[in-house]
Amino acid sequence: MFDVVTDEVTMPGGGVAARDYLRHVGAVGVVAVDEYGRVVLVRQYRHPLGRRLWELPAGLMDVDGEDLPAAALRELAEEADLVAGRIDLLIDLHTSPGCSNEVIRLFLARDLSPVPDGERHERHDEEAGLELAWYDLDEAVARVFAGQITNAAAVGGVLAAARARAANWTTLRPANTPLVR
């Protein structure tokens, strides 16, 4: 998932300093909005925090040769048992630029349908205990401001989706827009 690296960095004043950071493989996430204006969230245990968080369906870019939209659709199917008929680029987020180069690309998925029962992903490890819930997008925004959704990608994705909807989806970009790290 990541490596800890140390770089020697030339400072603006001319000095050199060692800087440690996490070099991350990258990730994708999906804000899936249904025809009723609801967004699907998954609740997953996160060991560093010792508790479960509400998050978007999301995952690592850990499949060789897989493009970002395909990875997002894979994660949507694996974690939410959903297929999207339409996917657009919502936003890119640098999750913690003070200590990591991780970037997560968030997509907006619409025209949703269920993955057929016989084709559903078998969940293991932390995914085995996923809880799935649908929230009206406005309710999800309220949950962000109430401190009930704190995962950075979920916060950014929910707020971006609400803003994109308010702009009649005109702010969306094509799903295959090149990623700038």
Steps between C-alpha positions, in 0.01 A plus 500: 500500500780741585871534563665731752768699321746771596598772255771762535324829418665832423325769704421849366782643715752263344526243780426131454262305722385139514125456446323170570169420332278219383517419129150368429363296208194725467131433538157549349162560657142525380213726594213287373174695472176321415191629319356620835801720579637262761869422546627160611750488785684207655594475865834331548733430791825701491758361737717814545189673641364192676150557367276484195464796262242590236682509168449487126553176313873535433825315465862492398642518151658159547400316181771521232381674182157593635390852410342727759136483379517120482646485851220722629235280339669190645498649849134603463408143407717341771397723790146612414379226262419766240562554129500850354370587154672838517821613669652848502802655670397688811823614674857406585623525859847493653404336828793598721764692301709575807599136537383314187480536124166312497241626257149363483289556190129518578242417238127565486307187403138513381251278319555236766386138498582206727771249425321168430499273807719231343765754394549680832846536648577283802620737771791407729691656789383855582262496203310204650340727760398781266170666585319667209259793530326745268469866600329785323785716369384798709489275809853379423616863483334563838676192640834646384434822693372307802832312519343164413691468171868578556688290243673762282403345166137459611486861624649634176290272281168571670557877496623496139201293388259739671669796329505322163129421533429867585680591175283248311807272464674752269821496709569131432793398280540194280591186694818450298644847571875455563603497865757756612692372801 
